[in-house]
Amino acid sequence: MSHAMEGEMNGNVCEAVASDRTDPYGFERPQDFDSYKEMMNEYVVVLNRRSMRWSKLLQGKANVERNVTVKRYVRKGVPHEHRARIWMEISGAQEQLERHPGYYQSLLAVERDTRLEETINADMHRTFPDNIFFKNNAESCLQGSLYNVLLAYGHHNKEVGYCQGMNFIAGYLIIITKDEEKSFWLMDALLGKILPDYYSPAMLGLKVDQEVLGELVKAKAPAVGQLMAQYPGIWTLVVSRWFICLYIDILPIETVLRIWDCLLYEGSKVLFRVALTLIRHHQPEILRARSLPDVCECFKQITRGAFTMDCHTFMQKIFAEPGSLSMATISKLRETCRQRVMEEESRRP
């Protein structure tokens, strides 16, 4: 049996055991379940409308082209039944999969890297403990697939190997695709193309993008920028998890998946749009902070509540609230910030 088929079969088993206390992805929702259900009751109308439009758009098409219509559709949300296909095509992962038949299976067949296996194993039980599909028991559905994808990626990208945070990304991809090989190629698109250097040993890309966000905040929310400037290294404290986990476990799952729709189409600038929207929208609360712990607590709180739960409105806001934000602007800021980060690193003993 191929690993891809194994993933599909696991997915079908898992769907059968989802309960009333979980969302469609297997996450338990004990605290905000009522508000989640209320939001979903309204959101399902939007989903049905989008589903019909996507089905019409995709009818009879072998491939999804990148064009203005598709970009607009992606921003308005990809329905669950089309998400795996759309993610694969808009990210370039499908093209890679077709160009390298059998490559994923070959990565699992090579001699195992013991150290890599140990590092991955140490994180397995920490991956979505509140998700019924990842429970560490006899009926566990997706842990085997998660392990395979992470091991294959570690063999594929030896410079990165395995880094904390990658388990959550792989887990989300497996939940959506129900297929190990597709999850592997989507990981490669995210980590290799869209977010280079986020997960390398030095994590230079991540450090640079935290600084870039600081510069963007100075320009688009100057009062918050001024407050944050009082605390050196503050951006690492408050947003490193936002970026390294691509908002997983930070924002509600429906919102995260909508962000990923756009991230896979438009690239990393989407991460900045989300961060800037959260900061600008909650500017009054942030400015009330009087100490470093206050700021850190405030940044935890601003990711919760009705504003982020209502994913459809939230996604409209991220493309309106921060104003213009081009990849050219971000690339320029990255150059400046990269120099600064590297100079700081070189001065460390």
C-alpha positions as CSV (number, residue, x, y, z in Angstrom):
1,M,0.0,0.0,0.0
2,S,1.4,3.4,-0.9
3,H,1.9,6.1,1.8
4,A,-0.5,8.4,-0.1
5,M,-3.3,5.7,0.0
6,E,-2.5,5.0,3.6
7,G,-3.1,8.7,4.3
8,E,-6.4,8.7,2.4
9,M,-7.6,5.6,4.3
10,N,-6.5,7.1,7.6
11,G,-8.5,10.3,6.7
12,N,-11.7,8.3,6.1
13,V,-11.3,6.5,9.4
14,C,-10.8,9.7,11.2
15,E,-13.8,11.4,9.7
16,A,-16.0,8.7,11.1
17,V,-15.0,9.3,14.7
18,A,-15.4,13.1,14.8
19,S,-17.9,14.0,17.6
20,D,-20.4,16.8,18.4
21,R,-17.7,18.4,20.6
22,T,-15.2,18.8,17.8
23,D,-15.0,20.9,14.6
24,P,-14.8,19.2,11.2
25,Y,-11.0,19.0,11.5
26,G,-11.1,17.0,14.8
27,F,-10.2,19.8,17.2
28,E,-12.0,19.8,20.5
29,R,-13.7,23.1,21.3
30,P,-14.7,23.0,25.0
31,Q,-14.5,26.7,25.8
32,D,-15.6,28.7,22.8
33,F,-17.8,25.9,21.2
34,D,-21.1,27.8,21.4
35,S,-19.6,31.0,19.7
36,Y,-17.9,28.7,17.2
37,K,-21.1,27.0,16.3
38,E,-22.9,30.3,16.1
39,M,-20.2,31.7,13.7
40,M,-20.3,28.5,11.6
41,N,-24.1,28.7,11.2
42,E,-23.7,32.1,9.5
43,Y,-20.5,31.1,7.7
44,V,-22.0,28.0,6.2
45,V,-24.2,30.3,4.0
46,V,-21.0,32.0,2.7
47,L,-19.3,28.6,2.2
48,N,-22.2,27.2,0.2
49,R,-22.2,30.2,-2.1
50,R,-18.4,30.0,-2.6
51,S,-18.7,26.3,-3.2
52,M,-21.1,26.7,-6.0
53,R,-18.9,29.4,-7.6
54,W,-15.7,27.4,-7.3
55,S,-17.4,24.3,-8.8
56,K,-18.5,26.3,-11.8
57,L,-15.0,27.9,-12.1
58,L,-13.3,24.4,-12.0
59,Q,-15.8,22.6,-14.2
60,G,-14.0,20.8,-17.0
61,K,-10.6,22.3,-16.1
62,A,-7.6,20.1,-15.7
63,N,-5.5,22.9,-14.2
64,V,-6.1,26.0,-12.2
65,E,-4.6,29.1,-13.8
66,R,-3.2,32.0,-11.8
67,N,-5.2,35.0,-12.8
68,V,-7.2,37.9,-11.4
69,T,-10.4,35.8,-11.0
70,V,-8.7,33.0,-9.2
71,K,-6.9,35.4,-6.9
72,R,-10.2,37.1,-6.0
73,Y,-11.8,33.7,-5.4
74,V,-8.9,32.6,-3.2
75,R,-9.2,35.8,-1.1
76,K,-12.9,35.1,-0.6
77,G,-12.1,31.5,0.6
78,V,-11.6,28.1,-0.8
79,P,-14.3,25.6,0.1
80,H,-13.2,22.5,2.1
81,E,-13.9,20.1,-0.7
82,H,-11.7,21.9,-3.2
83,R,-9.0,23.1,-0.8
84,A,-6.4,20.2,-1.2
85,R,-6.6,20.6,-5.0
86,I,-6.4,24.4,-5.0
87,W,-3.5,24.5,-2.5
88,M,-1.6,22.0,-4.6
89,E,-2.1,23.9,-7.8
90,I,-1.7,27.5,-6.7
91,S,1.5,26.7,-4.7
92,G,3.3,24.8,-7.5
93,A,3.3,21.6,-5.3
94,Q,1.2,19.7,-7.9
95,E,3.8,20.5,-10.6
96,Q,6.6,19.3,-8.3
97,L,4.8,16.1,-7.5
98,E,4.2,15.3,-11.1
99,R,7.8,16.1,-12.1
100,H,9.2,13.8,-9.3
101,P,7.1,10.5,-9.4
102,G,8.1,8.1,-6.6
103,Y,10.4,10.7,-5.0
104,Y,8.5,10.9,-1.7
105,Q,8.4,7.1,-1.3
106,S,12.2,7.0,-2.0
107,L,12.9,9.4,0.8
108,L,11.2,7.0,3.2
109,A,13.2,4.1,1.9
110,V,16.6,5.6,2.4
111,E,18.7,4.7,5.5
112,R,17.2,6.5,8.5
113,D,18.9,9.4,10.2
114,T,18.7,8.3,13.9
115,R,19.2,11.8,15.2
116,L,16.5,13.2,13.0
117,E,14.1,10.4,14.1
118,E,14.8,11.1,17.7
119,T,14.1,14.9,17.3
120,I,10.8,14.2,15.4
121,N,9.7,11.6,18.0
122,A,10.3,14.1,20.8
123,D,7.6,16.4,19.3
124,M,5.0,13.8,18.3
125,H,3.0,13.9,21.5
126,R,3.1,17.7,21.5
127,T,1.3,17.9,18.1
128,F,-2.3,18.9,18.6
129,P,-3.1,17.1,21.9
130,D,-6.6,18.5,21.6
131,N,-7.2,16.9,18.2
132,I,-8.9,13.5,18.1
133,F,-7.0,12.5,15.0
134,F,-3.6,12.9,16.7
135,K,-4.4,11.2,20.0
136,N,-1.6,8.9,21.0
137,N,-3.5,5.7,21.4
138,A,-4.4,2.5,19.5
139,E,-7.0,4.3,17.3
140,S,-4.6,7.1,16.5
141,C,-5.2,8.0,12.9
142,L,-2.7,10.5,11.6
143,Q,0.4,10.3,13.8
144,G,2.0,7.7,11.5
145,S,1.4,9.9,8.5
146,L,2.7,13.0,10.4
147,Y,5.9,11.1,11.3
148,N,6.4,9.9,7.7
149,V,6.0,13.4,6.2
150,L,8.4,15.0,8.7
151,L,11.0,12.3,8.2
152,A,10.8,12.5,4.4
153,Y,11.1,16.3,4.6
154,G,14.2,16.0,6.9
155,H,15.8,13.6,4.4
156,H,14.9,15.9,1.5
157,N,16.1,19.2,3.1
158,K,19.2,18.2,5.1
159,E,20.1,21.8,5.9
160,V,16.8,22.2,7.8
161,G,16.2,18.7,9.0
162,Y,13.5,19.1,11.6
163,C,12.6,22.2,13.5
164,Q,9.9,22.9,16.2
165,G,6.8,24.3,14.5
166,M,7.2,22.1,11.4
167,N,5.1,19.4,13.1
168,F,2.1,21.7,13.3
169,I,2.4,22.8,9.7
170,A,2.7,19.2,8.5
171,G,-0.3,18.2,10.8
172,Y,-2.5,20.9,9.2
173,L,-1.5,19.8,5.7
174,I,-2.3,16.2,6.5
175,I,-5.7,17.1,8.0
176,I,-6.6,19.0,4.7
177,T,-5.1,16.7,2.1
178,K,-5.5,13.3,3.8
179,D,-2.5,12.4,1.7
180,E,1.2,12.2,2.8
181,E,2.8,12.8,-0.6
182,K,0.7,15.9,-1.2
183,S,1.4,17.2,2.3
184,F,5.1,16.7,1.7
185,W,5.1,18.7,-1.5
186,L,3.0,21.5,0.1
187,M,5.6,21.6,2.9
188,D,8.3,22.0,0.4
189,A,6.4,24.8,-1.3
190,L,5.9,26.6,2.1
191,L,9.3,26.1,3.6
192,G,11.5,26.1,0.5
193,K,9.8,28.8,-1.6
194,I,7.4,30.9,0.4
195,L,9.2,31.1,3.7
196,P,12.9,30.4,3.0
197,D,15.2,30.5,6.0
198,Y,12.4,30.5,8.6
199,Y,13.3,26.9,9.7
200,S,17.1,26.8,8.9
201,P,19.3,26.3,12.0
202,A,20.0,30.1,12.3
203,M,16.3,31.0,11.5
204,L,17.6,34.1,9.8
205,G,14.4,34.5,7.6
206,L,12.2,34.5,10.7
207,K,14.5,37.0,12.6
208,V,14.5,39.3,9.6
209,D,10.7,39.2,9.1
210,Q,10.1,40.1,12.8
211,E,12.3,43.2,12.2
212,V,10.4,43.9,9.0
213,L,7.1,43.8,10.9
214,G,8.6,46.3,13.4
215,E,9.4,48.7,10.5
216,L,5.9,48.3,9.0
217,V,4.3,49.0,12.4
218,K,6.4,52.2,12.7
219,A,4.9,53.3,9.3
220,K,1.3,52.1,9.7
221,A,0.7,52.3,13.5
222,P,3.3,54.9,14.7
223,A,2.1,55.1,18.3
224,V,2.4,51.3,18.7
225,G,5.8,51.5,17.0
226,Q,6.9,54.1,19.5
227,L,5.7,52.0,22.5
228,M,7.4,48.8,21.2
229,A,10.7,50.7,20.6
230,Q,11.0,51.0,24.5
231,Y,11.5,47.2,24.7
232,P,14.5,45.9,22.7
233,G,13.9,42.4,21.3
234,I,10.1,42.7,21.9
235,W,9.0,41.5,18.4
236,T,10.7,38.2,19.0
237,L,8.8,37.8,22.2
238,V,5.4,38.7,20.8
239,V,5.2,37.5,17.2
240,S,7.8,34.7,16.7
241,R,5.1,32.0,17.3
242,W,2.7,33.9,14.9
243,F,5.2,33.5,12.1
244,I,6.9,30.2,12.8
245,C,3.5,28.4,13.2
246,L,1.8,30.4,10.5
247,Y,-0.9,31.4,13.0
248,I,-1.7,27.8,14.0
249,D,-2.8,27.6,17.6
250,I,-2.8,31.4,17.6
251,L,-6.0,32.1,15.6
252,P,-9.1,29.9,15.1
253,I,-8.7,27.1,12.6
254,E,-11.2,28.5,10.0
255,T,-9.3,31.8,10.1
256,V,-5.9,30.1,9.8
257,L,-7.1,28.0,6.8
258,R,-8.4,31.2,5.0
259,I,-5.0,32.8,5.7
260,W,-3.2,29.8,4.2
261,D,-5.4,30.0,1.1
262,C,-3.9,33.4,0.5
263,L,-0.4,32.6,1.7
264,L,-0.1,29.8,-0.8
265,Y,-1.3,32.0,-3.6
266,E,0.2,35.4,-2.7
267,G,3.2,34.6,-0.6
268,S,4.6,35.7,2.7
269,K,3.2,39.3,2.6
270,V,-0.1,37.8,3.8
271,L,1.6,37.0,7.2
272,F,2.4,40.8,7.6
273,R,-1.2,41.8,6.6
274,V,-2.6,39.6,9.3
275,A,-0.2,40.9,12.0
276,L,-0.7,44.5,11.0
277,T,-4.5,44.1,11.0
278,L,-4.4,42.6,14.5
279,I,-2.2,45.4,15.8
280,R,-4.0,48.3,14.1
281,H,-7.4,47.0,15.2
282,H,-6.3,46.6,18.8
283,Q,-4.2,49.7,19.0
284,P,-6.1,51.3,22.0
285,E,-5.5,48.1,24.1
286,I,-1.9,47.8,23.2
287,L,-1.2,51.5,24.0
288,R,-2.6,51.0,27.5
289,A,0.2,48.5,28.3
290,R,2.6,49.9,30.9
291,S,5.2,47.2,31.1
292,L,6.8,44.4,29.2
293,P,4.5,41.7,30.7
294,D,1.5,43.9,29.9
295,V,2.6,44.1,26.2
296,C,3.1,40.3,26.0
297,E,-0.2,39.6,27.6
298,C,-2.0,42.1,25.3
299,F,-0.5,40.4,22.2
300,K,-1.9,37.1,23.5
301,Q,-5.4,38.6,24.0
302,I,-5.7,40.4,20.6
303,T,-5.6,37.0,18.8
304,R,-8.8,35.9,20.6
305,G,-12.5,36.7,20.5
306,A,-15.1,37.6,18.0
307,F,-12.8,39.7,15.7
308,T,-10.6,36.7,14.7
309,M,-13.4,34.1,15.0
310,D,-15.5,35.7,12.2
311,C,-13.0,34.6,9.5
312,H,-14.9,36.0,6.6
313,T,-15.0,39.6,7.9
314,F,-11.4,39.2,9.3
315,M,-10.1,38.3,5.8
316,Q,-11.8,41.3,4.3
317,K,-10.1,43.4,6.9
318,I,-6.6,42.1,6.3
319,F,-6.8,43.3,2.7
320,A,-8.2,46.7,3.6
321,E,-7.0,47.7,7.1
322,P,-3.1,47.8,6.5
323,G,-3.5,49.7,3.2
324,S,-1.0,49.1,0.4
325,L,1.6,46.5,1.0
326,S,3.6,45.2,-2.0
327,M,6.2,42.4,-2.1
328,A,8.6,45.1,-3.5
329,T,8.2,47.1,-0.2
330,I,8.8,43.9,1.9
331,S,11.8,42.9,-0.2
332,K,13.4,46.3,0.3
333,L,12.8,46.2,4.1
334,R,14.1,42.6,4.2
335,E,17.4,43.7,2.7
336,T,17.8,46.5,5.3
337,C,16.7,44.3,8.2
338,R,18.9,41.4,7.1
339,Q,22.0,43.6,7.3
340,R,21.0,44.8,10.8
341,V,20.3,41.3,12.1
342,M,23.5,39.9,10.7
343,E,25.5,42.8,12.2
344,E,23.9,42.2,15.6
345,E,24.6,38.4,15.4
346,S,28.3,39.1,14.5
347,R,28.7,41.3,17.6
348,R,27.5,38.5,19.9
349,P,30.2,36.7,21.8
